[in-house]
Amino acid sequence: MTTALVVGTIIGAGIFMLPVSLAPLGRNVLIGWPLSGFGVLCVVFALAQLSKLGGDGIQANIGREFGPTVAFLVAWAFWVSNWVAQASVAVGAAAALSFAGPQLVGPDLIVPVAIGLVVLLTGLNAIGVRAAGGFSVVTVAIKLLPLLAVVWLFLERGASGAEYEPFPTTPITIANVAAATALTFFAFTGFECATTPVGKVRDPGRTIPRALLGGTAFVVVLYLVAGVGIQMLLPADVVAASPAPFADALVSRWGSGAATFAALTIAVAAIGCLNGLILATGELGYAMALRGDLPAVMAKTRGVNTPVVAQVVGSGLTILLLLANSSRATANLFTFVVLLSTAAVMVVYFTSALAAWKLSPKLMPRAVIAMGLLFMVFATYGIGLEAGLWCLVLLAIGLPVRIVMHRLKSRASRRPAAETQG
């Protein structure tokens, strides 16, 4: 179930909507995909090393190495990245549904449908972590179908000797490769969510590292073939204008019925990913509230220790982000939230890699972690100024929130003592 959470949270709307953002970059994607795949495996290795400390979560593990303030900023960035990513995944799910049933989900309904999906899956997560985990297992099996179908079409065209579609004549430059790397890297993010269910994974020091490495390696291989394949099966202008390029790729081979089915499975993939993100966002908010970093009400649970309030807060912020950016075109909205989420999660990866470096005195582990750090520097350059500045703003908001929460907690703890003395 933990591995399904890793695979299910990685495979979401990112891979299925990403060709739209990558289409103008041309052959730069041929460098971006393998570079981000290699880089993410180095990052996952570092996170797996850190997870061997146990299932207390990233904040606790970072805190042991760098202290509570740095640990809070990492957890805050993780939390922000998740509810921002929820927005992009919800948009991707709604876009896929619009392809499957344009008469039901028109262009003007993308944002309302995305909000409805966030509300629906927050309700599912409120039932408990096993319900959310079981849903991830089911959706993983379904969401692999369109990816495997595109891989089949890509290999079939090559075997038949037919020509692939040409790439746009965009020059290969460091800036374009960095942009392709940053965008493709987002498609791999989500594996870190396996570390969030604190105290709810059996034998976490063994289970979490194995799930991280095995699940991510599987997705990297699948994405390298499917991600490049979709760019070579369809003309670049068709990909750039498509609400569901993977479904479009199936039309010429199996007809509109297969494309509709593919669009529905893509929607299921995004919905499964959104489910995992809501689970992780709630667990992160809950853990931070227990430490006094967020309002105490977010530490309230129901049933089998389910942090319903924290889930609702995270989903509420996602809805606000969708409403605030609803005027953007679907592709522009998706690209913006992708880069903003990637910028925030980069803080988590970078600090986790530094902590893993401290914990790994041997040469080989440190060499892998060093390559992961270099990759993250390059990917951060590709994220761009707008998303980077917004990420800094969101991080800056975190510190005063923590200060206020701890002062309120300190005041509340002193009040009973004063009343007793009185």
C-alpha positions in Angstrom: 0.0 0.0 0.0 2.9 2.3 0.7 4.4 1.6 -2.7 1.0 2.2 -4.3 1.0 5.6 -2.5 4.4 6.4 -4.0 3.4 5.3 -7.6 -0.1 6.7 -7.3 1.0 10.2 -6.1 3.7 10.4 -8.8 1.4 9.3 -11.6 -1.2 12.0 -11.7 -2.2 14.9 -14.0 1.5 15.9 -14.4 2.5 13.3 -17.0 -0.7 13.6 -18.9 -0.9 17.4 -19.1 2.8 18.0 -19.3 3.2 17.5 -23.1 1.1 20.7 -23.5 3.8 22.7 -21.6 6.7 20.8 -23.2 5.6 21.0 -26.8 7.2 24.4 -27.6 10.6 23.3 -26.2 11.2 20.8 -29.1 14.3 18.6 -28.8 15.2 20.1 -25.4 12.7 17.5 -23.9 15.0 14.7 -25.1 17.6 16.0 -22.7 15.2 17.2 -20.0 13.4 13.8 -19.5 16.5 11.6 -18.9 18.2 14.4 -16.9 15.2 14.8 -14.5 14.8 11.0 -14.3 18.4 10.5 -13.2 18.2 13.5 -10.9 15.0 12.4 -9.2 16.5 8.9 -8.4 19.4 10.6 -6.7 17.0 12.8 -4.7 14.9 9.7 -3.8 18.1 7.9 -2.7 18.8 10.8 -0.3 15.3 10.8 1.1 15.4 7.0 1.5 18.6 7.4 3.5 16.9 9.9 5.8 13.8 7.7 6.1 15.9 4.9 7.6 15.7 6.9 10.8 12.1 5.7 11.2 8.5 6.9 10.6 8.5 10.1 12.6 8.3 12.2 9.4 10.5 14.6 7.5 10.2 17.4 10.0 11.4 15.2 12.9 14.3 13.8 10.9 15.4 17.2 9.7 15.1 18.6 13.2 17.6 16.1 14.5 20.2 17.5 12.1 19.4 21.2 11.7 17.2 22.2 14.6 13.5 23.0 14.9 13.4 26.3 12.8 14.9 24.7 9.7 12.7 21.7 10.2 9.6 23.9 10.3 10.5 25.7 7.1 11.0 22.3 5.4 7.6 21.0 6.7 6.0 24.3 5.8 7.4 24.2 2.2 6.3 20.6 1.9 2.8 21.5 3.1 2.5 24.5 0.7 3.8 22.4 -2.2 1.2 19.8 -1.6 -1.9 22.0 -1.5 -0.5 23.9 -4.5 0.0 20.6 -6.4 -3.5 19.6 -5.5 -4.7 22.6 -7.7 -2.7 21.4 -10.7 -3.8 17.8 -10.4 -7.5 18.9 -10.0 -7.2 21.0 -13.1 -5.7 18.0 -15.0 -8.5 15.7 -13.9 -11.2 18.2 -15.0 -9.4 18.8 -18.3 -9.4 15.0 -19.0 -13.1 14.8 -18.1 -13.8 17.7 -20.5 -12.2 15.6 -23.3 -14.2 12.5 -22.4 -17.5 14.4 -22.1 -17.3 17.9 -23.6 -21.1 18.2 -23.5 -20.9 17.8 -19.7 -17.6 19.5 -18.8 -17.0 22.5 -21.1 -14.0 24.9 -21.0 -15.8 27.2 -18.6 -16.4 24.4 -16.1 -12.8 23.3 -15.7 -12.3 25.2 -12.5 -15.7 24.4 -10.9 -15.3 20.7 -11.7 -11.7 20.8 -10.2 -13.1 22.3 -7.0 -15.8 19.7 -6.9 -13.2 16.9 -7.1 -11.2 18.5 -4.3 -14.3 18.5 -2.1 -15.3 15.0 -3.0 -11.9 13.5 -2.2 -11.5 15.4 1.0 -14.7 13.6 2.1 -13.2 10.3 1.2 -10.0 11.0 3.1 -12.1 12.0 6.1 -13.1 8.3 6.4 -9.5 7.3 7.3 -6.0 6.5 6.0 -6.8 2.9 5.0 -9.8 4.1 2.8 -7.5 6.6 1.0 -4.7 4.0 0.7 -7.1 1.4 -0.7 -8.3 3.9 -3.2 -4.7 4.5 -4.3 -4.2 0.8 -5.0 -7.3 0.6 -7.2 -6.4 3.8 -9.2 -2.8 2.8 -9.8 -3.9 -0.2 -11.8 -6.3 1.9 -13.9 -3.9 4.9 -14.5 -1.2 2.7 -16.0 -3.4 1.8 -19.0 -3.0 5.0 -21.1 0.7 5.2 -20.4 1.3 1.6 -21.5 -0.9 2.2 -24.6 1.2 5.2 -25.7 4.4 3.1 -25.1 2.9 0.4 -27.4 2.1 2.9 -30.1 5.5 4.4 -29.9 7.2 1.1 -30.2 4.8 -0.1 -32.9 5.5 2.9 -35.1 9.3 2.4 -34.7 9.0 -1.3 -35.6 6.9 -0.6 -38.7 9.5 1.8 -40.1 7.0 4.8 -40.2 8.5 8.2 -39.5 7.9 9.9 -36.2 6.5 13.5 -36.0 9.3 16.2 -36.2 10.1 18.3 -33.1 9.7 22.1 -33.3 12.9 23.9 -34.4 13.4 25.4 -30.9 17.2 25.8 -30.4 18.8 23.6 -27.7 20.1 26.0 -25.1 20.9 25.8 -21.4 17.8 27.9 -20.6 15.5 25.7 -22.7 17.0 22.5 -21.3 16.6 23.9 -17.7 13.0 24.7 -18.4 12.3 21.2 -19.8 14.1 19.7 -16.8 12.1 21.7 -14.3 8.8 20.8 -15.9 9.5 17.1 -16.3 10.8 17.0 -12.8 7.4 18.0 -11.5 6.0 14.9 -13.1 8.2 12.8 -10.8 7.4 14.7 -7.6 5.0 13.2 -5.1 7.1 10.2 -3.9 7.8 12.2 -0.7 4.2 11.8 0.3 5.0 8.3 1.5 6.8 9.8 4.4 3.8 11.8 5.7 1.6 9.1 7.5 3.5 9.5 10.8 3.1 6.3 13.0 0.8 4.7 10.4 3.3 2.6 8.4 4.4 -0.8 9.7 8.3 -1.1 10.1 8.8 2.4 8.5 12.6 2.3 8.6 12.5 -0.6 6.1 9.1 -0.1 4.4 9.4 3.6 3.4 12.9 3.4 1.8 12.0 0.3 -0.2 8.7 1.9 -1.4 10.4 5.2 -2.3 13.2 3.6 -4.4 11.2 0.8 -6.0 8.1 2.8 -6.8 10.0 5.8 -8.2 12.4 3.7 -10.3 9.4 2.0 -11.9 7.8 5.3 -12.8 11.1 6.8 -14.1 11.4 4.1 -16.7 7.8 4.3 -17.7 7.8 8.1 -18.0 11.0 8.2 -20.1 9.4 6.1 -22.8 5.8 7.5 -22.6 6.9 11.1 -22.1 9.2 11.2 -25.2 6.8 9.0 -27.1 3.8 11.3 -26.9 6.0 14.2 -28.3 6.9 12.0 -31.3 3.5 10.6 -32.1 1.6 13.9 -32.5 2.5 17.2 -34.3 3.7 19.8 -31.8 0.9 22.2 -32.6 -1.7 19.5 -31.9 0.0 18.7 -28.5 0.2 22.3 -27.5 -3.6 22.9 -28.1 -4.9 19.6 -26.7 -6.7 19.3 -23.4 -5.7 15.6 -23.3 -2.7 14.7 -25.6 -2.5 11.1 -24.5 -6.1 10.5 -25.5 -5.5 12.3 -28.8 -2.6 9.9 -29.5 -5.0 6.9 -29.4 -7.6 8.3 -31.8 -5.7 7.6 -35.0 -5.0 4.0 -34.0 -8.1 2.8 -32.1 -10.8 5.5 -32.8 -12.7 7.9 -30.7 -14.0 5.3 -28.3 -10.5 4.3 -27.2 -9.6 8.0 -26.8 -12.7 8.5 -24.6 -11.7 5.5 -22.5 -8.2 6.9 -22.3 -9.4 10.3 -21.2 -11.5 8.6 -18.4 -8.5 6.6 -17.2 -6.4 9.8 -17.2 -9.0 11.4 -15.1 -8.9 8.5 -12.7 -5.1 8.8 -12.6 -5.4 12.5 -11.6 -8.1 11.7 -9.1 -6.0 9.0 -7.6 -3.0 11.4 -7.3 -5.3 14.1 -5.8 -6.5 11.6 -3.3 -2.9 10.8 -2.2 -2.0 14.5 -2.0 -5.0 15.3 0.2 -4.0 12.5 2.5 -0.4 13.8 2.7 -1.4 17.4 3.1 -3.7 16.5 6.0 -1.1 14.4 7.7 1.5 17.2 7.4 -0.8 19.9 8.7 -1.8 17.5 11.6 1.9 16.8 12.5 2.7 20.5 12.4 -0.3 21.4 14.6 0.9 18.8 17.2 4.2 20.6 17.4 2.4 24.0 17.9 3.5 25.3 14.4 -0.1 25.6 13.1 -3.4 26.2 14.9 -4.2 23.6 17.5 -7.6 22.9 15.9 -5.8 21.3 13.0 -4.6 18.6 15.5 -8.1 17.4 16.1 -9.0 14.0 14.8 -11.9 11.7 14.4 -12.4 8.0 14.0 -9.1 6.1 13.5 -6.9 9.2 14.2 -8.0 11.0 11.0 -7.0 14.7 10.8 -10.2 15.9 9.3 -9.7 19.6 10.1 -6.2 19.6 8.7 -7.5 18.0 5.5 -10.3 20.6 5.2 -7.8 23.5 5.7 -5.4 22.2 3.0 -8.3 21.6 0.5 -9.7 25.1 1.3 -6.4 26.7 0.4 -6.4 24.7 -2.9 -9.8 26.0 -3.7 -8.8 29.6 -3.0 -5.7 29.2 -5.3 -8.0 27.8 -8.1 -10.4 30.7 -7.7 -7.7 33.3 -7.6 -6.2 32.0 -10.9 -9.4 31.1 -12.6 -8.9 33.8 -15.3 -5.8 32.1 -16.7 -6.2 29.7 -19.6 -6.1 26.0 -18.6 -2.6 25.4 -20.0 -1.3 28.6 -18.4 -2.9 27.8 -15.0 -1.5 24.3 -15.1 2.0 25.5 -15.9 2.0 28.2 -13.2 0.9 25.9 -10.4 3.3 23.2 -11.6 6.3 25.5 -11.3 5.1 27.0 -8.0 4.6 23.6 -6.4 8.0 22.4 -7.8 9.7 25.5 -6.3 8.3 24.8 -2.9 9.1 21.1 -2.8 12.6 21.8 -3.9 13.2 23.2 -0.4 12.2 19.9 1.0 14.4 17.9 -1.3 17.5 20.1 -0.9 17.4 20.2 2.9 16.6 16.4 3.1 19.6 15.7 0.8 21.9 17.8 3.1 20.6 16.0 6.2 21.2 12.6 4.4 24.8 13.8 3.5 25.4 14.3 7.2 24.1 10.9 8.0 26.1 9.1 5.3 29.8 9.1 6.0 30.7 6.7 3.2 31.9 7.9 -0.2 29.4 6.2 -2.6 26.2 7.4 -0.8 27.7 10.9 -0.6 28.5 10.8 -4.3 24.9 10.0 -5.2 23.6 12.7 -2.9 26.0 15.2 -4.4 24.7 14.5 -7.9 21.1 15.0 -6.5 22.1 18.4 -5.1 23.7 19.5 -8.4 20.6 18.4 -10.2 18.4 20.4 -7.9 20.4 23.6 -8.4 20.0 23.2 -12.2 16.2 22.4 -11.9 15.7 25.5 -9.6 17.2 27.7 -12.3 14.7 26.3 -14.8 11.7 27.0 -12.5 11.9 30.7 -13.4 11.6 34.0 -11.5 7.8 34.3 -11.0 7.3 30.9 -9.4 10.5 31.3 -7.4 9.5 34.7 -6.0 6.0 33.4 -5.1 7.7 30.5 -3.3 9.8 32.9 -1.3 6.7 34.9 -0.3 4.9 31.7 0.9 8.0 30.6 2.9 8.3 34.1 4.4 4.7 33.9 5.6 5.5 30.7 7.5 7.8 32.2 10.0 5.4 34.8 11.5 2.7 32.1 11.5 5.0 29.8 13.6 5.9 32.7 16.0 2.3 33.6 16.6 1.2 30.0 17.1 4.0 29.4 19.7 3.2 32.6 21.6 -0.4 31.7 21.8 0.5 28.2 23.0 2.9 29.6 25.6 0.2 32.0 26.8 -2.3 29.2 27.0 0.1 27.0 29.0 0.8 29.9 31.5 -2.9 30.8 32.0 -3.9 27.6 34.0 -0.9 28.0 36.3 -1.8 31.7 37.0 -5.4 30.7 37.6 -4.3 27.9 40.0 -2.1 30.4 42.0 -5.0 32.8 42.1 
